[in-house]
Amino acid sequence: MCPCDLDRAYADCCGALHRGDRQAVTPVELMRSRYAAFAVGDTFYLTRTWHPRTRPDDLSTERHVRWTGLTILAEGDDTVDFEARWISPDGDGALREHSRFVRRGGRWVYVDGDVA
């Protein structure tokens, strides 16, 4: 199953975006695929889908964190509110964020977000 919590196989869901077989059509689809990239440790995809103006220099993923679920809370034309859950040696946790996206070069990219 795909880490993004859609009931589809990874290869046919976010895996297709990670491989570059197709582009995300909406900010929600990009958000889901970015969550899945964190879950599988695909820093190349995270780099490609992060606006260069706001992208951090180091995109290494946390190896000790296991991402366990994603819930889309709200969506707008270029925003997505979500909650991402994880388990780590330090305990369980959740991240809530209001994320902003923009179309750049004909494709959606993540710009930034406000963590709740």
Residue, then its C-alpha position, 0 to 999 in steps of 0.5 A: m500500500c502507498p504510504c500516503d494512505l490512499d488505498r492503492a499500491y505504492a507503484d501505481c500511486c506516489g511511486a509513479l510521481h517519485r519515478g517521474d512517470r507523471q506530475a502531481v495534478t493538484p496541490v493535494e496530490l503533491m502533498r500526498s506524494r511528498y509525505a510518501a517521499f518522507a516515508v520512503g526516504d526519497t530526498f531526490y523527489l523532495t528536492r525536485t518538488w520544493h521551491p528553490r527559494t525556500r528549499p533547505d540545503d540539507l533534506s536528509t530524512e529522519r531515519h529513526v522516524r517511521w511515518t504512520g499516517l496522513t490526514i488531509l484536513a482542508e484544501g484550497d486552490d494552492t494550500v493544503d492543511f494536513e496532519a502527519r503522524w509518526i512513531s520514533p524511539d522518543g514516542d509518537g507524534a504528529l505534525r499539523e501544517h498549513s502548506r502553500f504551493v505554487r505552479r512553477g514551470g508548469r508543475w506544482v511545487y511546495v513553497d512553505g508552511d505554517v506548523a500548528 
